[in-house]
Amino acid sequence: MAAVAAGALRAVGGPRVVETADVLFTPSGRRGRVSVGTTVLDAARSLNVDLDSVCGGRGICGRCQVEVGERPGVPAEADRLSPPDGKETTYSGRRPLADGRRMGCAAQIRRDVVIRVPADSQVHRQVVRKAVGRPTVPVDPLVQLRYVELPEPTLADSFGELQRLRTALNEQWELVDVQVEPSALVSLQPALDAGNRAVTVALRDGHRVVAVWPGLCDSVHGVAFDVGSTTLAGHLCDLGSGAVLATSGRMNPQMGYGEDLMSRVSYVLMNPEGAERLTAAVRAALAAMVTEMCDEAGVDPGSVLEVTLVGNPVMHHLVLGFDPRHLGTAPFVLATTEAVSTGARELGLDVHPGARAYAPPCVAGHVGADAAAMVLAEGPHRGRALTLLVDVGTNAEIVLGNDRRLLAASSPTGPAFEGAQISGGQRAAPGAVERVRIDRETLEPRVKVVGCDLWSDDDGFARAVRRTGVTGICGSGILEAVAELFLAGVVTADGRLVRPAGQDSPHIVESGRTLAYRVWDDPVLEVTQPDVRAIQLAKAALQAGCRLLMERFGVTTVDRIRLAGAFGSHLDPMYAMVLGLLPDCDLDDVGAAGNSAGAGALMVLLSSAARREIEQVTARIDKVETAIEPTFQEHFVAAMAFPHSSLPYSRLAERVLLPAAPATVGQRRTRRSVR
C-alpha cells in the first residue's frame, strides 16, 4: 500500500489513525483502500493497475492521464481528487491533458473514488478474446450495388431526377417498384452532377434505394457487433465479398456502473437517468469502434450501410434504448421478442444516413440475441446429434437440442469465472496467470501468464515477463488451479483445502482458520477456501442448468458439447470436466466454439437467408426458467461436489485418474445464493 501522505492522520481520543479511502480502477476492476493524499499513480502501482508513466511521475510525459468515474454510491465528483496543482496547470508536454482528465502523478485521492484508466493511458490494453473466423455461410447481402447512367434532362420533358432514376433502373437492371429513401434522394442530384450523369445506387432488399454515389462505386461495408456485458467486439466487413477487413475489441464502459448485469439494472432502478447514461456509454464505445475499424481498413464510414448487434437481453435493451428494469424482476419481461431494425444513426453511429441496424430476436428474459446467434453459428438444429451449447459467463446461457427440439436456459454463475470475487483475481490481461500445473508428488506449481508462451519453469520466463510481471489470476487460471489441487488431493471432493497425508509442502499455508495454496510468491497469489467455494457455487449453477435441460429433454447423456464465448474459448475441456462444470462426455467431443455469438452476428450481416433462419429457429426454442423449476435446487446441491456427488463421470475416468469421493459428499446441504 502506498505511503501515508501528510495530513492523513487525525487524533481520535489520543491515538493517531490513518484516514483511508476506497479506490476502484476501471476497466481492470482492481480495488483497495489507500491513504488519503495518495496520488492516483501510487495507488495504481500499489494495486498492480496498468497505468502508464514514462517519466516516473515527474509530470513530464503526460501518459498517466485518468478520469473520475462512478458506480452506485460513488458519483463522479471532481472533488474526490485534490484540485489541480502547479504540475498540472503548467504541464505542456507532447500529450495534451484532455478535458475532464487528470494527471495520475499529481491528483491525490481525497475520498472514495472510481478511477477510469483510458485505453491510451494503459501500457497493456485488456485482452479482448473475441476473434471470429469467417462464417461458413454464402454471402447473400441485403444491400446490393447497381451502376446506372441517366439521360440528360431537356426542356421538352417534365420528369424529375427520381423518375429518371427509376426508369434507368428498370431499363438497365429490370428493377420495378423501386422506392428511394429521403436521405438518398437528397444526395441524388449532387451525385449526378459529380458523376457526369452516372451513379451507383445501393438497394436494400432489392427495391429500396438507400444510398447514391457519383460514378462507379464497387464496395460497401457493414459492421457486426457482439455486445457483451464485459467486452465489446466488432468486425468490419465488405458486404460483397464477406471479407473481414478490420476487428476491434474493448472493455464495455458500463463496467463502471456494475460488473454484472443485475448491478446495472439496479443502477437504472436507483437513478432516474441511469438507463440513459448506460445507453450513452455503450453507444459511444460502439461509435468509437466503427471509427477505429474504418481508419484501420482505410474505409470511409459513409460506406457502412449495415450494422448487426447481438447481446444478452440487458445489453440488447440498453443498446437499443429499451427500458431494462423489467428484466430485473420476475417474470423478466422483454420489450420485444422479435427482431429489431432501426436506423444506425439513431444509435449514435457515424455511418451512412441510410444505414440500418439489425438485432436478431431474443429467446426469453435471460436468454438473448447472443444465444440465438450462437445457435445459428453452431447449428444444432441442422443435425441429429444431441448438442449442448454453453456460453460461459457471468450469466451462462445454455442451449440443448438437435433437429427435433431445442431447449434453452440461463444459469446465474456469477463473476468468479471471470476472476472477480477471487483473491488475486483479475480479468485476462498481460501478466494474469491463465494456466496452472501442480506436481502430484512435490506439489510444486508452475504457471503460464497471458502474453507469454513460456511456463514459469522454462529458461527465460523471468526475462519474458519482466515488463508485465505476474499480476494476478484470471478465470481459466483459477479453474485450472482448483482442478489441479483436486487431482493432487489438496482439495477434497466436497471442496475443503487439506494437507495430503505424508506431504509437507511449503505451498500449503495457514490462512486464518483455514488453509490456502500459494501459487506465486511475488506478488502473493493464493487459492483460498473462499476461492474454492466461489468456484463450487459457479460451477454448480452451470451444471444444474445443464442437468435441468437434460431432464426436460429426457436424456442422461449428450453427443457433443460446445463451449462458446471468450472464457469458453480458453477453458481446457478436461479441467472443466474434472471440476464438473459440464455433464460427462467424451473429451474428444467437447470443444471450444470460439466467439460463436460474434460469428452469428457476422452471418446475419452478410446473409439475408441467415436472418430468416435465425428468426425461424429462435421461434422454435423452448425456454426453461431455472428460477421456478423445483428440481433446480436438487441439481445444484448435487453438483457442488467435484466433479459430482452422485454421477460417476465414467467417460472422464477413462482419461483422468480421479480421486475417490467420500461417501458423505453431497449429503450435507450447502447454503447457496445464485439468483
ChimeraX attribute file (.defattr): number of C-alpha atoms within 10 A of each C-alpha:
attribute: neighborCount
match mode: 1-to-1
recipient: residues
	/A:1	14
	/A:2	18
	/A:3	14
	/A:4	16
	/A:5	16
	/A:6	10
	/A:7	10
	/A:8	16
	/A:9	16
	/A:10	12
	/A:11	9
	/A:12	8
	/A:13	6
	/A:14	7
	/A:15	8
	/A:16	11
	/A:17	11
	/A:18	15
	/A:19	18
	/A:20	20
	/A:21	19
	/A:22	17
	/A:23	21
	/A:24	24
	/A:25	25
	/A:26	23
	/A:27	25
	/A:28	21
	/A:29	20
	/A:30	19
	/A:31	18
	/A:32	15
	/A:33	16
	/A:34	29
	/A:35	24
	/A:36	25
	/A:37	23
	/A:38	26
	/A:39	25
	/A:40	26
	/A:41	26
	/A:42	21
	/A:43	26
	/A:44	26
	/A:45	15
	/A:46	14
	/A:47	20
	/A:48	18
	/A:49	21
	/A:50	26
	/A:51	24
	/A:52	23
	/A:53	21
	/A:54	13
	/A:55	13
	/A:56	13
	/A:57	19
	/A:58	12
	/A:59	22
	/A:60	18
	/A:61	20
	/A:62	25
	/A:63	26
	/A:64	29
	/A:65	29
	/A:66	27
	/A:67	20
	/A:68	20
	/A:69	20
	/A:70	21
	/A:71	19
	/A:72	15
	/A:73	11
	/A:74	15
	/A:75	15
	/A:76	15
	/A:77	13
	/A:78	14
	/A:79	12
	/A:80	19
	/A:81	23
	/A:82	16
	/A:83	14
	/A:84	14
	/A:85	10
	/A:86	10
	/A:87	15
	/A:88	19
	/A:89	9
	/A:90	10
	/A:91	16
	/A:92	14
	/A:93	12
	/A:94	10
	/A:95	12
	/A:96	12
	/A:97	19
	/A:98	11
	/A:99	7
	/A:100	10
	/A:101	15
	/A:102	24
	/A:103	25
	/A:104	29
	/A:105	26
	/A:106	25
	/A:107	23
	/A:108	24
	/A:109	25
	/A:110	22
	/A:111	21
	/A:112	19
	/A:113	25
	/A:114	25
	/A:115	25
	/A:116	22
	/A:117	25
	/A:118	16
	/A:119	16
	/A:120	14
	/A:121	19
	/A:122	18
	/A:123	17
	/A:124	17
	/A:125	17
	/A:126	19
	/A:127	16
	/A:128	18
	/A:129	19
	/A:130	25
	/A:131	19
	/A:132	20
	/A:133	13
	/A:134	12
	/A:135	17
	/A:136	9
	/A:137	16
	/A:138	14
	/A:139	20
	/A:140	19
	/A:141	23
	/A:142	21
	/A:143	28
	/A:144	19
	/A:145	20
	/A:146	18
	/A:147	20
	/A:148	18
	/A:149	18
	/A:150	17
	/A:151	11
	/A:152	10
	/A:153	13
	/A:154	8
	/A:155	6
	/A:156	6
	/A:157	7
	/A:158	9
	/A:159	11
	/A:160	10
	/A:161	17
	/A:162	14
	/A:163	12
	/A:164	16
	/A:165	20
	/A:166	20
	/A:167	17
	/A:168	18
	/A:169	21
	/A:170	14
	/A:171	12
	/A:172	13
	/A:173	12
	/A:174	10
	/A:175	14
	/A:176	13
	/A:177	11
	/A:178	16
	/A:179	16
	/A:180	21
	/A:181	14
	/A:182	14
	/A:183	15
	/A:184	21
	/A:185	17
	/A:186	13
	/A:187	14
	/A:188	22
	/A:189	18
	/A:190	14
	/A:191	19
	/A:192	21
	/A:193	13
	/A:194	13
	/A:195	16
	/A:196	13
	/A:197	18
	/A:198	19
	/A:199	24
	/A:200	22
	/A:201	27
	/A:202	25
	/A:203	21
	/A:204	21
	/A:205	12
	/A:206	16
	/A:207	16
	/A:208	17
	/A:209	25
	/A:210	23
	/A:211	28
	/A:212	27
	/A:213	21
	/A:214	21
	/A:215	20
	/A:216	15
	/A:217	16
	/A:218	11
	/A:219	15
	/A:220	22
	/A:221	29
	/A:222	29
	/A:223	29
	/A:224	29
	/A:225	29
	/A:226	29
	/A:227	24
	/A:228	23
	/A:229	25
	/A:230	21
	/A:231	20
	/A:232	24
	/A:233	24
	/A:234	28
	/A:235	27
	/A:236	27
	/A:237	26
	/A:238	20
	/A:239	25
	/A:240	19
	/A:241	15
	/A:242	23
	/A:243	16
	/A:244	20
	/A:245	17
	/A:246	20
	/A:247	23
	/A:248	21
	/A:249	22
	/A:250	21
	/A:251	22
	/A:252	20
	/A:253	22
	/A:254	26
	/A:255	23
	/A:256	23
	/A:257	26
	/A:258	19
	/A:259	20
	/A:260	17
	/A:261	23
	/A:262	18
	/A:263	16
	/A:264	27
	/A:265	24
	/A:266	17
	/A:267	22
	/A:268	22
	/A:269	16
	/A:270	12
	/A:271	12
	/A:272	10
	/A:273	11
	/A:274	17
	/A:275	23
	/A:276	16
	/A:277	17
	/A:278	24
	/A:279	19
	/A:280	19
	/A:281	18
	/A:282	23
	/A:283	21
	/A:284	16
	/A:285	19
	/A:286	26
	/A:287	16
	/A:288	16
	/A:289	24
	/A:290	27
	/A:291	17
	/A:292	16
	/A:293	22
	/A:294	22
	/A:295	13
	/A:296	14
	/A:297	14
	/A:298	11
	/A:299	19
	/A:300	14
	/A:301	20
	/A:302	16
	/A:303	21
	/A:304	28
	/A:305	26
	/A:306	27
	/A:307	28
	/A:308	27
	/A:309	29
	/A:310	30
	/A:311	29
	/A:312	25
	/A:313	28
	/A:314	26
	/A:315	27
	/A:316	25
	/A:317	21
	/A:318	22
	/A:319	23
	/A:320	18
	/A:321	17
	/A:322	17
	/A:323	16
	/A:324	24
	/A:325	20
	/A:326	16
	/A:327	21
	/A:328	20
	/A:329	11
	/A:330	10
	/A:331	11
	/A:332	15
	/A:333	17
	/A:334	23
	/A:335	15
	/A:336	14
	/A:337	19
	/A:338	16
	/A:339	14
	/A:340	15
	/A:341	14
	/A:342	14
	/A:343	18
	/A:344	22
	/A:345	16
	/A:346	15
	/A:347	20
	/A:348	16
	/A:349	24
	/A:350	18
	/A:351	23
	/A:352	21
	/A:353	21
	/A:354	23
	/A:355	25
	/A:356	22
	/A:357	23
	/A:358	21
	/A:359	25
	/A:360	29
	/A:361	27
	/A:362	29
	/A:363	28
	/A:364	26
	/A:365	25
	/A:366	25
	/A:367	26
	/A:368	25
	/A:369	31
	/A:370	34
	/A:371	35
	/A:372	29
	/A:373	33
	/A:374	29
	/A:375	25
	/A:376	26
	/A:377	25
	/A:378	18
	/A:379	16
	/A:380	23
	/A:381	21
	/A:382	12
	/A:383	12
	/A:384	13
	/A:385	14
	/A:386	21
	/A:387	24
	/A:388	27
	/A:389	26
	/A:390	28
	/A:391	27
	/A:392	23
	/A:393	26
	/A:394	21
	/A:395	24
	/A:396	23
	/A:397	27
	/A:398	24
	/A:399	29
	/A:400	25
	/A:401	25
	/A:402	18
	/A:403	13
	/A:404	12
	/A:405	15
	/A:406	24
	/A:407	19
	/A:408	27
	/A:409	26
	/A:410	27
	/A:411	28
	/A:412	22
	/A:413	26
	/A:414	26
	/A:415	19
	/A:416	26
	/A:417	27
	/A:418	24
	/A:419	24
	/A:420	22
	/A:421	16
	/A:422	25
	/A:423	18
	/A:424	22
	/A:425	27
	/A:426	23
	/A:427	25
	/A:428	27
	/A:429	23
	/A:430	24
	/A:431	23
	/A:432	28
	/A:433	31
	/A:434	26
	/A:435	23
	/A:436	24
	/A:437	19
	/A:438	19
	/A:439	12
	/A:440	14
	/A:441	9
	/A:442	13
	/A:443	22
	/A:444	14
	/A:445	20
	/A:446	17
	/A:447	20
	/A:448	21
	/A:449	28
	/A:450	22
	/A:451	18
	/A:452	15
	/A:453	12
	/A:454	17
	/A:455	17
	/A:456	18
	/A:457	12
	/A:458	10
	/A:459	10
	/A:460	12
	/A:461	16
	/A:462	15
	/A:463	9
	/A:464	15
	/A:465	19
	/A:466	11
	/A:467	12
	/A:468	19
	/A:469	17
	/A:470	24
	/A:471	25
	/A:472	28
	/A:473	34
	/A:474	28
	/A:475	27
	/A:476	26
	/A:477	28
	/A:478	30
	/A:479	28
	/A:480	23
	/A:481	27
	/A:482	27
	/A:483	27
	/A:484	23
	/A:485	24
	/A:486	23
	/A:487	22
	/A:488	19
	/A:489	20
	/A:490	25
	/A:491	24
	/A:492	21
	/A:493	25
	/A:494	24
	/A:495	21
	/A:496	17
	/A:497	23
	/A:498	17
	/A:499	17
	/A:500	15
	/A:501	8
	/A:502	6
	/A:503	12
	/A:504	11
	/A:505	14
	/A:506	11
	/A:507	17
	/A:508	21
	/A:509	15
	/A:510	11
	/A:511	12
	/A:512	7
	/A:513	6
	/A:514	13
	/A:515	19
	/A:516	24
	/A:517	27
	/A:518	17
	/A:519	24
	/A:520	19
	/A:521	10
	/A:522	9
	/A:523	13
	/A:524	13
	/A:525	20
	/A:526	26
	/A:527	24
	/A:528	23
	/A:529	20
	/A:530	16
	/A:531	23
	/A:532	24
	/A:533	17
	/A:534	20
	/A:535	26
	/A:536	26
	/A:537	24
	/A:538	26
	/A:539	30
	/A:540	31
	/A:541	32
	/A:542	30
	/A:543	24
	/A:544	26
	/A:545	30
	/A:546	27
	/A:547	22
	/A:548	23
	/A:549	24
	/A:550	19
	/A:551	12
	/A:552	10
	/A:553	14
	/A:554	9
	/A:555	11
	/A:556	10
	/A:557	14
	/A:558	18
	/A:559	13
	/A:560	17
	/A:561	25
	/A:562	21
	/A:563	26
	/A:564	28
	/A:565	25
	/A:566	25
	/A:567	22
	/A:568	23
	/A:569	23
	/A:570	18
	/A:571	23
	/A:572	17
	/A:573	21
	/A:574	19
	/A:575	20
	/A:576	20
	/A:577	24
	/A:578	26
	/A:579	26
	/A:580	25
	/A:581	26
	/A:582	26
	/A:583	24
	/A:584	23
	/A:585	18
	/A:586	19
	/A:587	16
	/A:588	10
	/A:589	13
	/A:590	22
	/A:591	18
	/A:592	21
	/A:593	23
	/A:594	24
	/A:595	28
	/A:596	32
	/A:597	32
	/A:598	32
	/A:599	29
	/A:600	34
	/A:601	35
	/A:602	34
	/A:603	29
	/A:604	30
	/A:605	30
	/A:606	32
	/A:607	20
	/A:608	17
	/A:609	16
	/A:610	24
	/A:611	23
	/A:612	12
	/A:613	14
	/A:614	24
	/A:615	19
	/A:616	12
	/A:617	17
	/A:618	23
	/A:619	16
	/A:620	15
	/A:621	21
	/A:622	16
	/A:623	18
	/A:624	20
	/A:625	20
	/A:626	20
	/A:627	15
	/A:628	10
	/A:629	10
	/A:630	10
	/A:631	13
	/A:632	19
	/A:633	17
	/A:634	12
	/A:635	20
	/A:636	27
	/A:637	22
	/A:638	23
	/A:639	29
	/A:640	31
	/A:641	23
	/A:642	29
	/A:643	33
	/A:644	29
	/A:645	21
	/A:646	14
	/A:647	12
	/A:648	12
	/A:649	18
	/A:650	12
	/A:651	13
	/A:652	19
	/A:653	13
	/A:654	11
	/A:655	11
	/A:656	14
	/A:657	10
	/A:658	18
	/A:659	16
	/A:660	9
	/A:661	18
	/A:662	11
	/A:663	9
	/A:664	10
	/A:665	19
	/A:666	20
	/A:667	12
	/A:668	10
	/A:669	12
	/A:670	12
	/A:671	7
	/A:672	13
	/A:673	9
	/A:674	13
	/A:675	12
